[in-house]
Structure formats: structure tokens, C-alpha cells
Amino acid sequence: MPTYDYTCEKCHHVMEAFQKITDGQLTSCPKCKAEALKRGIGGGNATFQFKGSGFYQTDYKAPKEQPPTCAGCPCGKKPGSCES
């Protein structure tokens, strides 16, 4: 659900409302109780994040292939680049 910005045209109170897209606009100002709220252009926070499990980004994406390291050596460097 998007967050919408509202401004009261009477007292200039600014607020945000977390609403469904299908919900109607709010009209009553919670501060002065006037029927003067107007929804701003833009629609508030447009951030979209993948959190938790069940998303391609977190569950089904192939893991990055690790470069080969020296066999039997704990150095973690590329093969042939350590002195052991």
C-alpha cells in the first residue's frame, strides 16, 4: 500500500496516510477538523524492498561462483599465488 502526503489548505498541517490505492481521498484535517485536506502529487514513499524468504532475489537466485583456491591451503588465494 502506498503512503500519500496530505496538506490542509486551512491550517497548513502536513501529514502522511498509509492507504490502499482503491481508498478515497481523505478530506477532514485531524488538527483543525476542517474539510480542507488535499492530496499531494507524487504519492509519498515509492521504495520497494524484498525482505524475508519467498522471493527470487533471496531464495532462487544462483549463488555466485567462488574462484578456486589453493588445494589444501588455508590462504584462500588463487591457485599458484601463495608460497606454500
C-alpha positions as CSV (number, residue, x, y, z in Angstrom):
1,M,0.0,0.0,0.0
2,P,1.3,3.5,-0.8
3,T,1.8,6.3,1.5
4,Y,0.1,9.6,0.5
5,D,1.1,13.1,1.5
6,Y,-1.8,15.4,2.6
7,T,-1.8,19.2,3.3
8,C,-4.6,21.1,5.0
9,E,-5.4,24.2,3.0
10,K,-6.8,26.0,6.1
11,C,-4.2,25.4,8.8
12,H,-1.3,24.1,6.6
13,H,-0.9,20.9,8.6
14,V,1.1,18.3,6.7
15,M,0.5,14.6,7.2
16,E,1.0,11.2,5.6
17,A,-1.6,8.5,5.3
18,F,-0.9,4.8,4.5
19,Q,-3.9,3.8,2.3
20,K,-4.9,1.3,-0.3
21,I,-4.9,2.6,-3.9
22,T,-8.7,2.0,-4.0
23,D,-9.4,4.1,-0.9
24,G,-10.9,7.5,-1.4
25,Q,-9.0,10.7,-0.6
26,L,-9.1,11.9,3.0
27,T,-10.8,15.3,3.4
28,S,-11.0,16.0,7.2
29,C,-7.9,17.6,8.8
30,P,-7.1,15.8,12.1
31,K,-5.6,19.1,13.5
32,C,-8.3,21.7,12.8
33,K,-11.2,19.4,11.8
34,A,-11.8,21.4,8.6
35,E,-12.8,19.6,5.4
36,A,-9.7,21.1,3.6
37,L,-7.2,18.2,3.1
38,K,-5.7,18.0,-0.4
39,R,-3.6,15.0,-1.5
40,G,-0.1,16.0,-2.8
41,I,1.4,15.0,-6.1
42,G,3.8,12.0,-6.1
43,G,2.3,9.6,-3.6
44,G,4.9,9.5,-0.8
45,N,7.4,6.7,-0.3
46,A,8.0,4.7,-3.5
47,T,10.6,2.3,-2.1
48,F,10.1,-1.3,-2.9
49,Q,12.2,-3.9,-1.0
50,F,12.5,-7.6,-1.0
51,K,12.6,-8.8,2.6
52,G,12.3,-12.3,4.0
53,S,12.1,-15.5,2.1
54,G,10.0,-16.4,-0.9
55,F,11.4,-14.0,-3.5
56,Y,13.6,-14.8,-6.5
57,Q,16.2,-12.4,-5.2
58,T,16.6,-14.1,-1.8
59,D,15.7,-17.8,-2.5
60,Y,16.1,-18.9,-6.1
61,K,18.9,-16.8,-7.5
62,A,22.0,-18.9,-8.2
63,P,24.8,-18.3,-5.7
64,K,27.9,-16.5,-7.1
65,E,30.6,-19.0,-8.1
66,Q,33.6,-18.7,-5.8
67,P,37.0,-18.6,-7.5
68,P,39.2,-21.7,-7.0
69,T,41.7,-21.5,-4.1
70,C,44.9,-23.3,-3.4
71,A,44.2,-27.0,-2.8
72,G,44.7,-27.9,0.9
73,C,45.9,-24.4,1.8
74,P,44.1,-22.1,4.2
75,C,45.4,-18.9,2.5
76,G,42.3,-18.5,0.3
77,K,44.3,-17.0,-2.6
78,K,44.1,-18.0,-6.3
79,P,46.0,-21.2,-7.2
80,G,49.7,-20.7,-7.6
81,S,49.8,-17.3,-5.9
82,C,50.8,-18.4,-2.4
83,E,54.3,-19.6,-1.3
84,S,53.2,-22.9,0.4
